[in-house]
Amino acid sequence: MEEQYPKQALDKFRQWHFWWLVVFSVLLIVTFVYYLPARFLNQLSVNHHMMEDMHDEEIDEHADEHMDEFSEEEMMKDNHGDSENHGEYVYHEEGDVKNGPVVNLKAYPEPFNTSEMLWLDFAVNTKPESTPVSYQDLQITSEKLMHVIGVRSDMNEFFHVHPRINGDVFTIGTQLKKPGRYKIWSEIKKDDVIHVFGHPQINITGSGATEEKEVSFGRNVILGPYQISLDHNEPIAVGENELFFSIKTLTGGGVELGSYLGEPMHLTIIKDDLKNLIHTHPSSHEADHSFYLINQAKAHGEIEDGHEVPQEVLEFTVNFPEPGLYKAFAQFLPAEFENEDGEPEPFLAEFWLEVKGGEEAAVTKTQDPWWALLVVSVVLIVILGLIVKKYITVK
């Protein structure tokens, strides 16, 4: 070949051939590593939104007369983790209810201040006529006819209380010791359906900060002699999520749980914009028990024979209605406090959760191989370059 063509022409041909291979390799990488995956993900997103639009149009076309009830039930009925045992779960904002049961809140006396007792009256009615509902028509959930849950706008100052029957209303008095905006929810059960009603926020005046929001995603909380741990995979919206709570002593020993309102634990999860609340209980009343051999010390310092104490692992199945920041409030009562006089105050462990959307999680999983493909492609380009260089230098 060198006899046919001058050496200078061969060198130019080899150089052109080398750069042609490099450009071609880059085009292949851009096409198969970036362009095609991006088109694929974009098409998935388009299809998803088209399906959502078609679903919304179908709802508009066939359910205009009952839109309020239908949309609430479709979007919120699955938010309760243990609906099979406790009933269907539906979320409402008090002002949005046009038909069916509703709880109306009246707070007094105004102005609301940290130095004064805040009284809350909850009247149960049926819309649209606002017909009063007797407490005898309500069903008991977790040993109470009504649960009232509240939290300050910064997701601190959580409370879970139970009003007493006072004629036609449920009444309770509480003193909120820190100023700020508070959101209050009431929960009742009627006709085997659990209704949660979000009430308009109220503003409490007084000295001190009204907002002290701090977000931390720690999974271990120390409360006195106990440590509470939360274990979970990355939570996603519109899908089942499993949350596991374990309660141990500070030395890792087991803790026997008592019954708090008929449950080993009550879990309340609230979105940080205060537009969604989930109140749920363990998926099974039979907790998973891991046994630890505990040596108990006698009063005079000697050691008794070891005995087994169960470490409770409580599983919750939760459906988050939408992505965002949520805070979980876990209430439990160790067995040693169960028989105290009155209604014992439960322990409260708080955890922040970041919930991602289903599409976002899918994109993340799809993007992981992208980087692997990029690394492999770079390695192949280097190998190809070495081969071409060797080919060019061969005489």
N, C-alpha and C positions, 0 to 999 in steps of 0.2 A: 504493500500500500504506500509506503514511504517513497518507493521508486516512482509511483504514479503521481503523487501529490507532494508538493514541497512541505518540509517540516513546519514552516510558519503557518501554512494553511491548516495542517492537521491540529496544531496547537489551538488555533482559533476555533476550529470545529469542536474540539474537546471542551474548551471553555464555554462555548455556547450550549453544548449538550449538558454540561454541569449545571449551569444556571437555569436551563429549561427544566431539569429535574427538580431543582430546588423550588422554583415557582409552582410547578405542578403539584409538588408535595404540600406546599402551603395552601394551595387552592383546595386540595383534598381535605386538609385539616379544617379549614374554615367551613367547608360544606358539611362534613360529617360530624364534626365536633361542636360547632356553634349553630350554623344556619338551620340544618334539619331538626335538631332538638328544639331550637327556639320556635320554629314553625309548628312543631308537634304540640308543645306546651301551649302556644297561643291558640291553636285549634281546640285543644281541650277546654281552655277558658271560655272561648266563644260558644262552644257547644253547651257548657254548663250554664252560661247566662241565657242562652236561647231556651234551654229547658226551664229555667226559672221564670222567664217571661211568659212562656206558654202556660206554665202552671198558674201564674198570677192571672193571666187572661181567663183561664178556665174558672178560677174562683170568682172573678168579677162577673162572668157571664151567668154562672149557675147559683150563686149564693149572695146576691146583693142584699136581700132582705135580712139575712142573718150574718152579715160580715163580721160584726164585733165578736159574736160568740164563736163563729167558725175559726176565725184567724187566731184567736187566743187559744182555743183548744188544740189546733193543729201545731202551733208554734211552741206551746208551753206544756202540754199534757205529759210529755215524756221527761220533764225536768226532775221528776221525783224519783229518787234512786230505788225505792222499795214499794212501787205502786201496787204490786201484786198483793202485798200484805196490808197495805194502808189505804188503798183506794186510788182512783184517778186523781191527778194533780193538775190544777188549772190556775194560772197566774192572771190577775187583773190589776189595773190601776183603778182606784175607786171612781174617779171622774169619767172613766171610759165605759162603765157598765150601763147598758141601756135596757137589757132584759135579764131576768134571773136574779139570783141572790146577790146581795152586796152588803158590805159592812161600812157604815158611815162613822167617821171619827169626829168627836168634838173634844177639843182640848181647852182647859180653863184653869185658873183665872188669867186673863191677859193683863198686862204684858207678861210674857214668860221670862222668868229669871232664875238663876242658879240658887238664889236664896229662898225661893218659894217652892212649896210642893206643887208638882204638876199633876193635875187630875185628867184622866183620859176616859171618856165614855164611848163605848162602841155599841151602836144600834144595828141590828141585823134586820134587813128589809128585803123585799122582793120587788124588782123593777118590772114594768114601768110605773105601777101605781104606788110604789113605796109602801107596800103592805108589810106590817111588822111580822117578823118570824119569831115564834116562841123558842126559848132555849130547849123546850121539850122536843122540838123538831130537829135539833142538831144531834150529831153523833160524837161520841168521845174518841179522841185521838191522843195516844200517849198520855192517858189518864186525865185529860183536860178537855173541856168543851171549846175553849179558845186559847190559842197561843198568840202572844204579842211579842214581836221582835223589833228592836230598834238599833240604830247605829248613827254615829256622827258622820258628817260628810267626808272626813278624812279617813274613814273606816276604823276609827278608834271608838272607845266608849260604847261597846256593844252591851245590849241587855236582852234577856229572854225572860218574860214574866207572864203571869196568868191572872187575868182580871176575875173578879167575883161577880155573881149575878146580883143585880140590884134593880128589881122590878122588870122593866122591859129592856134594860141595857146591861152591858157588862162594864164594870167600873174598876179602875185601879189608880192608885196614887203612887207617884215615884218622884224622886228628887234628882234631877240631872245636875251634877256638880261642876260640869265644865261647859262654858258657852260654845255656841256654834249652831250650825244647821243640822237638824236631825231628821232622818227618814224613819217612819214607823210602818210596820206591816202587821196585819192581823190574819190569823189562820183559823178557819172553821171547816167542819165536815158536814155535808148535807146530801142526802140521797146517794151515799157511797162515793161522793166526789169531794176531794179536799180542795178548798178555795183559799188562795192567798191574795190578799188585797193590799196594794201599796197605797198609802195615804199621802196627802200633800205634806211637804216638809214644813217643819216649824222651826222658828229661830229662837234660841235661848240666849238671853243677854247675861252679862256678868263679867267679872274680871278674869283676865287670863287669855291665852291664845285660843282662837277659834278654829285653827287649822294647823295640824302638826303631822302631816302625812309623810310616812317613811316606808319605802317598799324594800323588803328584803326577802330573798327566796331560800332562806335557811330551812332545813328539814328537821331540826331538832330543837325542842323547847324545854327549858327547865322550869318546873313549877314546884317550889318547895322540895320535898323529898322524892319527886318523880321526874322522869324525863319522858317526853312524848316525841315519837318520831313519825314522820310521814314519808311514805315511799310510793312513788308513782312513775309511770312513763310520761313522756311529753304530752300534756293534755291537749286535746283537739276539740273543736266545736262540732256540734251535730254528729255525735258518735259516742259510743259507750266508753267511759274512762273508769279505770279501777284505781281507787285510792286505798292504801293500807296504813292503818294507824297501829302502832305498838306502844305499850305503856310499861315502863320498867322503873325500878328504883335507880338511884344514882350509881349504885355499884353493879347494875346490870341484872338484878334479880327480878323475878316475876311479881306482878301486882294483880291481886284479885279484884275485879271490878264488881261493884254492886249495881243496883238498878236505879237509874235516874229517869223518872217519868216513864217507867216500864221498858226502858232501853239501856243497853250497856253504854251507848254514846249517842248524843244528838249532834248532827253536823249541819250547820247553817253556812251556806256559801252565797256571798253577795258580790255583785259586779261593782266596780269602783265608781261607775256613773249612777249607781243606786237605782237602776232600771230593771234589775233582775235579782230574784232571790230564790234559792233552792234550800228547802228544809227537809232533811232526809235522815235515815237511820241505817244501821248496818244491813248489808244484803241478806245476811242470815243471822238469826238470834243466837245460833251456835257458833261462837267465835272459835278461831283456830288457836289451840292451846299448845304452847311450847313450854315444857316443864324445866325448872331450875331447882337444883338441890340447895336449899337455904339452911344455914346453921343459925339457930336462934339462941341468943345469949340470955342466960338467966340473970336475975337481979344482982346476985352476988358474983357475977363474972364468969361462972362456969358455962360450958357450951352444952346445950341439949343435943339430942340426936337430930340429924338433918331431916327435913321433910320437904315435900315438893309443893311449890307454889306456882300456879299457872301464870305465864306471861300472855296477856290478851293481845291478839292480832285481829283487828277489826277491819273488814273489807266493805267498802262502799262502791256502788256502781252509779256513776253520775253522768248525765247528759248536759253539757253546757250549751245554751241556746245560741251563743255567738262568741266570736273571738274577743279577747281583751284581758284586762287584769281583774282577778277575783281575789277575795279574801275568804278563807275558810276558818270558821269558828267551831272548834270541837269541844263539847261539854261532856264531862264524865264524872263519876263518883266512885272512888275506891270503896270497897266493901266495908272497911273499918269505919267509914263515916255514915254508912247507910242507916243505922239505927239511932242516929242522933235525934233529939227532940225537935219537933217542928219540921220544916222543909229544908233539909241541908242544902247549903250553897255548893253547886258543882264547881269543879275545876274547869278553867277555860284556856285552851291552847289555840293560838292563832298562827295561821300560815298564809303566805301570799302564793298565788298560782298565776302563771301566764299561760293563757289558752290561745292556741293558734288555730287558724282556719284550716279546714280539710284540704283546700287547694294549696295553701301555703306549705303544709306538711308534705303534700305530694310533690310539689316543686322542689322542696329541699331534698327529698329522697332521690328525685330524678337528677338533680344537679350533682350529687356526690360522684357518680361515674364520670361526669364531665371532666373533672380534674384528673381522674385516673387516665382517661383517654388523652388528655393534653400531655401528661407526663410520658405516656407511651409514645405519642406522636413525636415529641421532642427527641426521645431516645432513638426512634427510628430515623429521624432526619439526620442526627449525628452519625449513626451507622451508615446511612446512605451517603453522606458527605465523605466519610472516610473511604468508602468503596470507590466512589467516583474519583477522589483524589489519587488513590492508588492506580486507578485505571489510566488517569491522565499522565502520571509520571512513568508509566511503563513505556519503554521504547521498543 
